[in-house]
Amino acid sequence: KAEVQNQAELLLRFYNRFTMEAIIENIQNPAVISGGVAVVAGLFMMRNNKTPLETEVPGISDLGRGALEKAEVQNQADDMMNFFEQSGGKGTTADQTQTPAMVQKFYNLVTDIYEYGWGQSFHFAPRDKGQGLMESIIRHEERLSDCIGLGPGMTALDVGCGVGGPMRNIAKYSGGNVTGITICEYQVKRGNMHNKKAGLEDQCKIVQGNFLELPFEDETFDCAYAIEATCHAPVLVDVYKQAYNAVKPGGLFATYEWVTTEMYDENNKEHNDIIDGINRANGLPNMRTYKQALAAMEEAGFEIVAHRDIRRSAVPWWQKLKSGAWVHTFRDYAISSLESIGIAPKGTAQVHKMLTLTARALVRGGETECFTPCYLIIARKPNN
């Protein structure tokens, strides 16, 4: 029993760190390999006294157990994947009115995986030489805070906030108060837990709701922002209109958009395959061009202050995905093993494999420069 516990603790550290350095350090250790199924079972027994919602950083044994009952994971995975199936770069042909419900299912399934593998900020960022991934992510968020002029005593709306990683960094940086909205109730619970643990519950709060039907009075917020979130809207102008209504006259709204670039060729099969792969596994009903995003902002009533694609940098936004490709594959095997012995719910491995495949599509989108997640738009609501 003591040996099983020792080996389970070792395997737990190995899985939870799961960085390239951890794998290199531990892969030759026979204790990691020789424990086999008994060790994994011991790991599960050790971790089973906490739910994923109570765990600050989800471990690999938590994946798929957070937002849903075990029996629901496979059903929601099938529904979501069928809905977002698409080809030819044209977007899904499913009933667009069902998009919010399907996006909710998407985040029920991927939230723990995102936190486990990427952190609390579910977005990309350009990087300077010598700059770490998290440093670049925080800088990316602080840039957006500067763009909307958020400061002490002011209020901002985070449109599609996830578990609130950006809002906490922005609140600490600016001194402002941030309210976030997400369609996923599980993200609300996890995000507010993180807010409390960070001592920011007085500055940051997350509410559940559909950003296409914001539950706030008009002109509630001084400013607003969105980070790689409005791409989930079936019609982009609809979510921009909601942001327009939420901010006060003269208020600024800034967003990082997922769009195709000037390099995208709608007659290029590889480009279309890339866009299909990105949309299918990221819960996107379609993909807009950057020109369409700008037109939607103006149609919503905003005046565009500035816009530019900031995808190009010394270290590309997609570099971490490419360098970590073999780690993603290794995790696929690990999660499949946990699923096969009943620790991870059925469907968890399918979802992780989907994310592994979309990582490849995102890398190719970056390499060909036909896609960017970093199109910055800054707009103002007119005073009149």
C-alpha positions in Angstrom: 0.0 0.0 0.0 2.8 2.4 0.9 4.6 1.7 -2.4 1.4 2.3 -4.4 1.0 5.6 -2.7 4.6 6.6 -3.3 4.3 5.7 -7.0 0.9 7.4 -7.3 2.4 10.6 -5.8 5.2 10.5 -8.3 2.9 9.9 -11.2 0.6 12.7 -10.0 3.5 15.1 -10.0 4.5 13.9 -13.4 1.1 14.3 -15.0 0.3 17.6 -13.3 3.5 19.3 -14.4 3.5 17.6 -17.8 6.0 20.1 -19.2 8.7 19.0 -21.6 11.2 19.3 -18.8 9.1 17.1 -16.5 8.8 14.4 -19.2 12.6 14.4 -19.9 13.3 14.3 -16.2 10.9 11.5 -15.4 10.4 9.3 -18.5 13.4 7.2 -17.7 12.4 6.6 -14.1 11.2 3.0 -13.9 8.8 3.9 -11.1 6.8 6.0 -13.6 6.4 3.0 -16.0 6.4 0.0 -13.7 3.4 1.1 -11.6 1.0 0.7 -14.5 -2.7 0.5 -13.9 -2.2 -0.1 -10.2 -0.4 3.3 -9.9 -3.1 5.1 -11.8 -5.7 3.5 -9.6 -3.8 4.7 -6.6 -3.6 8.2 -8.0 -7.3 8.2 -8.5 -8.0 7.1 -4.9 -5.7 9.9 -3.6 -7.4 12.6 -5.7 -11.0 11.4 -5.3 -11.6 13.3 -2.1 -11.8 16.6 -4.1 -14.0 17.6 -7.0 -12.4 19.4 -9.9 -14.3 22.5 -8.9 -12.4 22.5 -5.6 -9.1 22.1 -7.3 -7.2 25.4 -8.1 -5.2 23.8 -10.9 -6.9 20.8 -12.6 -4.8 17.7 -12.9 -5.0 15.1 -15.7 -7.1 12.9 -13.5 -9.7 15.7 -13.2 -10.3 16.2 -16.9 -13.8 15.5 -17.9 -15.1 15.3 -14.4 -15.8 19.0 -13.6 -18.8 20.5 -15.4 -20.8 17.4 -16.2 -22.1 14.2 -14.8 -19.9 11.3 -16.1 -22.7 9.9 -18.3 -23.2 13.3 -20.0 -19.7 13.8 -21.3 -20.0 11.5 -24.4 -23.4 12.8 -25.3 -22.4 16.5 -25.2 -19.2 15.8 -27.1 -21.1 14.1 -29.9 -23.7 16.9 -30.0 -21.1 19.6 -30.1 -18.8 18.0 -32.7 -21.7 17.2 -35.0 -23.0 20.8 -34.8 -19.7 22.4 -35.6 -18.8 20.0 -38.5 -18.1 22.1 -41.6 -16.2 22.1 -44.9 -15.0 24.4 -47.7 -14.4 27.3 -45.3 -18.1 28.2 -45.3 -19.0 27.6 -41.7 -21.5 25.2 -40.2 -24.7 24.5 -41.9 -26.5 23.7 -38.6 -29.2 25.9 -37.2 -27.4 29.0 -36.1 -29.9 29.8 -33.3 -28.5 26.7 -31.5 -25.0 28.2 -31.4 -25.1 29.5 -27.8 -26.3 26.1 -26.5 -23.6 24.3 -28.4 -20.9 26.8 -27.2 -22.0 26.1 -23.7 -21.5 22.4 -24.3 -18.1 23.1 -25.8 -16.9 24.9 -22.7 -18.4 22.3 -20.4 -16.1 19.9 -22.1 -12.9 21.9 -22.6 -12.6 24.3 -19.6 -10.6 21.9 -17.4 -8.4 20.8 -20.3 -7.7 24.5 -21.1 -6.8 25.3 -17.6 -4.7 22.2 -17.2 -2.8 22.6 -20.4 -2.6 26.4 -20.9 -3.6 28.3 -17.8 -6.5 30.6 -16.8 -6.2 32.9 -19.8 -7.7 31.1 -22.8 -5.9 33.1 -25.5 -2.8 33.5 -27.6 -0.3 36.4 -27.7 2.7 37.6 -29.7 6.0 37.2 -27.9 9.3 39.1 -27.8 12.6 37.2 -27.7 13.4 36.0 -24.2 9.8 36.5 -23.1 8.0 33.6 -21.5 4.5 32.5 -22.6 2.7 33.7 -19.4 4.6 37.0 -19.5 3.5 37.6 -23.1 -0.1 36.7 -22.3 -0.2 39.2 -19.4 1.3 41.9 -21.5 -1.3 41.2 -24.2 -4.0 41.7 -21.6 -2.5 44.9 -20.2 -2.2 46.3 -23.7 -6.0 46.0 -24.1 -6.5 47.6 -20.7 -4.5 50.6 -21.9 -6.5 50.7 -25.1 -9.8 51.2 -23.3 -8.4 53.6 -20.7 -9.4 51.5 -17.7 -8.3 53.0 -14.3 -9.2 53.1 -10.6 -12.8 53.8 -9.9 -13.9 52.8 -13.4 -15.9 49.8 -14.5 -15.3 47.4 -17.5 -17.2 44.6 -19.0 -15.3 41.4 -20.1 -17.4 40.0 -23.0 -16.9 36.3 -22.9 -14.6 36.0 -19.9 -13.9 32.3 -19.5 -12.6 31.6 -16.0 -11.4 35.1 -15.6 -7.6 35.0 -16.1 -7.5 38.2 -18.1 -9.9 40.1 -15.8 -7.8 39.4 -12.8 -4.6 40.5 -14.5 -6.3 43.6 -15.9 -7.9 44.5 -12.6 -4.5 44.2 -10.8 -2.8 46.3 -13.5 -5.4 49.0 -13.9 -7.0 49.2 -10.5 -10.4 49.1 -12.2 -13.4 46.9 -11.5 -14.2 44.2 -14.1 -17.4 42.3 -14.5 -17.2 39.3 -16.8 -19.9 37.3 -18.6 -19.7 33.7 -19.8 -22.4 31.3 -21.0 -20.9 28.4 -19.0 -22.0 28.0 -15.4 -19.0 25.9 -14.6 -16.7 28.7 -15.7 -18.7 31.1 -13.4 -18.0 28.9 -10.4 -14.4 28.3 -11.2 -13.7 31.9 -12.1 -15.3 33.3 -8.9 -13.3 30.7 -6.9 -10.1 32.1 -8.6 -11.2 35.7 -7.9 -11.6 34.9 -4.2 -8.3 33.0 -3.9 -6.6 35.9 -5.6 -8.1 38.4 -3.1 -9.9 40.2 -6.0 -13.5 39.3 -5.3 -14.2 43.0 -4.6 -12.8 44.0 -8.0 -13.8 41.1 -10.2 -17.0 39.1 -10.6 -18.3 36.7 -13.2 -22.0 36.2 -14.1 -23.6 33.6 -16.2 -25.4 34.7 -19.4 -25.4 35.0 -23.2 -23.4 37.8 -24.6 -26.0 38.1 -27.3 -28.5 39.1 -24.7 -26.6 40.9 -22.0 -28.3 41.0 -18.6 -27.3 44.6 -17.8 -28.9 47.9 -18.0 -27.8 50.1 -20.9 -24.8 52.3 -20.3 -23.7 50.4 -17.2 -20.0 50.3 -17.9 -17.3 52.9 -18.6 -15.7 50.6 -21.1 -15.6 47.0 -22.4 -13.3 44.5 -24.0 -13.3 41.0 -25.5 -10.3 38.6 -25.9 -10.8 36.0 -28.6 -14.4 35.4 -27.5 -16.8 37.2 -29.9 -15.7 34.7 -32.6 -18.3 32.4 -31.1 -21.2 34.7 -32.2 -23.0 33.4 -35.3 -23.4 37.1 -36.4 -20.6 39.3 -35.2 -22.6 42.6 -35.4 -25.1 41.2 -32.8 -22.5 40.9 -30.1 -20.9 44.2 -31.0 -24.4 45.9 -30.6 -24.7 44.4 -27.1 -21.3 45.8 -26.2 -22.4 49.2 -27.7 -25.5 49.2 -25.5 -23.6 48.2 -22.4 -21.0 51.1 -22.4 -21.6 54.7 -21.6 -21.4 57.4 -24.3 -17.8 58.1 -25.1 -16.8 54.7 -23.8 -14.2 52.6 -25.5 -14.5 48.9 -26.6 -11.5 46.9 -27.7 -11.3 43.4 -29.0 -8.8 40.8 -30.2 -10.6 39.0 -33.0 -10.1 35.6 -34.7 -10.3 36.5 -38.4 -8.8 35.6 -41.8 -6.1 37.9 -43.0 -5.2 39.6 -46.2 -3.2 36.4 -47.1 -6.4 34.2 -47.0 -7.5 32.9 -50.4 -11.0 31.5 -50.4 -10.1 29.4 -53.5 -7.1 27.8 -51.8 -8.1 24.3 -50.5 -5.4 24.3 -47.8 -6.6 27.6 -46.5 -10.2 26.4 -46.3 -9.1 23.2 -44.6 -7.2 25.2 -42.0 -10.2 27.4 -41.3 -12.5 24.3 -41.1 -10.1 22.7 -38.6 -9.9 25.8 -36.5 -13.7 26.4 -36.4 -14.7 22.8 -35.9 -12.7 22.2 -32.8 -13.0 25.7 -31.2 -16.8 26.0 -31.1 -17.0 28.6 -34.0 -20.0 28.6 -36.3 -17.9 30.5 -39.0 -14.9 32.6 -39.6 -15.0 36.3 -40.5 -12.5 38.3 -42.6 -10.8 41.2 -40.9 -12.8 43.6 -43.2 -16.0 42.0 -42.1 -15.1 42.5 -38.4 -14.4 46.2 -39.1 -17.7 46.6 -41.0 -19.6 44.9 -38.2 -18.1 47.3 -35.6 -19.3 50.3 -37.6 -22.7 48.8 -38.2 -23.1 48.4 -34.5 -22.7 52.1 -34.1 -19.1 52.4 -32.9 -16.5 54.8 -34.4 -13.3 52.9 -35.1 -10.4 54.6 -33.3 -7.6 52.2 -34.5 -7.1 48.7 -35.8 -4.2 46.5 -36.8 -3.1 42.9 -36.9 -0.4 42.3 -34.3 0.2 38.7 -35.2 3.8 39.2 -36.3 6.5 39.1 -33.5 9.9 37.7 -32.8 8.3 34.5 -31.4 5.1 33.7 -33.3 1.8 33.4 -31.3 1.6 29.7 -32.5 5.1 28.7 -31.5 4.1 27.0 -28.2 1.5 24.9 -30.0 4.1 23.7 -32.5 6.9 23.0 -30.0 4.5 21.2 -27.7 2.9 19.0 -30.4 4.5 15.8 -29.2 3.4 16.6 -25.6 -0.2 16.9 -26.8 0.1 13.5 -28.4 1.5 12.0 -25.2 -1.4 13.5 -23.3 -3.8 11.9 -25.8 -2.4 8.5 -24.8 -2.5 9.3 -21.1 -6.1 10.4 -21.2 -7.1 7.5 -23.3 -5.6 5.2 -20.6 -7.5 7.0 -17.9 -10.7 6.7 -19.8 -10.1 3.0 -20.5 -10.0 2.2 -16.8 -12.9 4.3 -15.9 -11.2 7.3 -14.3 -11.9 9.8 -17.1 -15.5 9.8 -18.4 -16.1 8.4 -21.9 -15.7 11.1 -24.4 -12.8 12.9 -22.7 -10.2 11.4 -24.9 -12.3 12.2 -28.0 -12.4 15.9 -26.9 -8.7 16.0 -26.2 -7.9 14.5 -29.5 -10.1 17.1 -31.2 -8.0 19.8 -29.5 -4.8 18.2 -30.6 -5.9 18.2 -34.2 -7.0 21.9 -34.0 -3.7 22.8 -32.6 -2.2 21.6 -35.9 -4.7 23.7 -37.8 -3.9 26.8 -35.8 -0.1 26.3 -36.4 -0.7 26.0 -40.1 -2.9 29.0 -40.0 -0.1 30.9 -38.4 2.6 29.6 -40.7 0.6 30.4 -43.9 -0.5 33.7 -42.3 -4.0 33.1 -43.6 -5.4 33.4 -40.0 -4.8 35.5 -37.0 -6.2 35.5 -33.4 -4.6 38.9 -32.8 -6.6 41.4 -34.8 -6.9 44.4 -32.6 -9.9 46.8 -33.0 -10.4 49.8 -30.8 -13.7 51.6 -31.1 -15.6 54.4 -29.3 -19.3 54.9 -28.6 -20.1 58.4 -29.8 -21.0 60.9 -27.1 -24.2 61.9 -29.0 
